[in-house]
Amino acid sequence: MALYSAGVEYGIHCLLYLADEKGDGREASARTLAELQGVPQELLAKVFTKLAKANLVVATEGVRGGFKLARPADEISVLDIVRAIDGDKSIFECREIRGRCAVFEGSPPNWALSGTCSIHAVMLTAQKRMEEALAQQTLLDLIRRVGRKSPPAFGEEVVRWLDNRREHKAGTPDA
């Protein structure tokens, strides 16, 4: 079972398209981003509501409205995005098994229960390190990583695709 929801993956993938490798922002609707990424539109709409509530994106008005980043891509960490979408999640829930040992016959000694459970302590350290790693990576870092991996023409194709959707949306009376 995954620690983070599909919404986190969908949200991060879609946010990659709200800025270029220089950090310059662009606008797109949740509907267009869902179509671009092949993800469920209903779920993505909920994700963008959470991102907006966390002040990571802002809604833009007008016929071509949608969302844009609320602050520069290099000031939005992956941890910011994860927490906006899924909230604070613990990777481990200690069930205090240490006090259930059969040898204790239902009355565990104080030494067995004192302090933080040793296993829980390891898991807390792991969580702290994972969150530190997520906090060190920004949205711009991810955008640039994708940019290095994909051919230059891909970015241009995406921009054209988004522009075509915006023009089509603006030209549609029911948009």
N, C-alpha and C positions, 0 to 999 in steps of 0.2 A: 504494500500500500504506500502510495506517495505521501510525503509530508505536506506538500503544498498542492493546492487545487489546480485543476485544469485552467481555471480563471487566471491564475498567476501566469501560466505559460502563454495563454492567449493574449493577456494584457501586455506582457513584455514584448511579445512578437509584434503586436500592433503599434506599440509606442515607438518601436524602431523606425517607423515610417513618418513620425511627426518631427523629425529633424534629419539633416544631412550630416555628412562626415565633418563638416566645419562647425556643426552645432546650430546652423541656421534652421529655424523652425518652419513648419508648414502645417496647414490645416487639413483635416479630413473628418468625415462623419464616421460614427461607430459602424453604421451600416456599410459604408464603403470599405472600411478596414476589415470588417467581418468577411465581406465578399473577397477582398484581396487575399486574405489569409486562409479562407476556407474554414472559418470557425462559426459556430452558432451565433447568429445576430442577437438573439434574446439574451444569451449569456453575456455577450460582449457589452450590450447596453447596460447591464447591471454592473459589470466591471468598470465601465467608464463613469458610472454614477459614483462608485467608491473612489475612483481616482480623482474625480472632481471634488468630492467631500474632503479628501486628504490634500487638496490644493496642489495636485501634481499636474492636472490639466484644467483648462477653463473652456467653457462652451463659447462658441462664437455664434453670432446672430446673423440673420439674413438668409437669403435663398441658398447661398453656398455654405451656410453655417455647418459647424461640426465641432471639433475639438482641436485645441493646440496646447502645447506644453505651457504650464503656468510659470515655469522658471527654466533657465538654461539646462540643456541636457547633461552638462557636466556637473550640475548641482542636484541631480536626482539619482540617488543610489538605488541599486537593485533591492536593497533592504527596504528602502522607502516604498517601492512598488509592491513588494511582497506584503508588507504590513498594511498597506492601504487596501489591498484586495482580500487578504486572508486574516488580517489582524495578527496579534502576537500568538504564536503557536509554540508550545513546548514539544521538543522531539521525544520526550520521555515522561511518563507519569509513574512516579514511584508508588508502589502499592504496599510498601512497608512489610514485605515478606520476611525480612530479617527477624521479626518478632514472632513468627509462626513456627519456628523450628520445633519439631516433635520432642526434642530433648528438653525443651523448656516446659513441657506439659501445661501449656496455657498461661504460664506466668513467666514471661521473658524477664531476665535480669536487666537492670538499668544499663549496664555496659552495652548490651545488645541493641538498645534503642537510642542511646545518647548520640547527640550530634547528627550531622547529615549522613544518611545512608552512603556507604562507600561507592556503591554502584551509581546512585543518584548523583553523587559528586562528579564522577567521570562523565556522566551524561550532561550535566550542567556545563562542564568545561567544553565538551564537544559543541554544545549549542552556542556557547559564547564565541568559540572560534569560527563556527559556521556564520554566525551573524556578523562578525568582524569582517570575514571575507566578502559577504554580500554588501556590507557597507562600504567597502573599498572599491567596488566596481560601480561605475556610473553608467547611466543610459548611453552617454556619449562613447564610453569605452566599448560597449556592446555594438553600437552603430558602426564604429570604426573597425571592430573585429569582423563584422559581417561584410563591411566594405572591402577589407583586405582579402576575404575569401571569395567573394563574388567578382565576376568580370565587370569592368567599368560600365559596359553597356546595360547591365542589369539595373543599376540605379537610375539611369536615364529612362529605361522602359517603365520602371515603377512610377516615376514622376509623370510621364506621358499618360499612363493608365489612370493615375489619380486625377490629373487635369481633365481627361476625357470624361470621367465620372462626374466631376464638379460641373463641367459645361453641360453635360446631359441633365444633371439635376437642376441646374439653373434654367434650362430651357423647358423643363416639364412643369406645366401649370399646377399639378398636384403635389409637387415636391415638398 
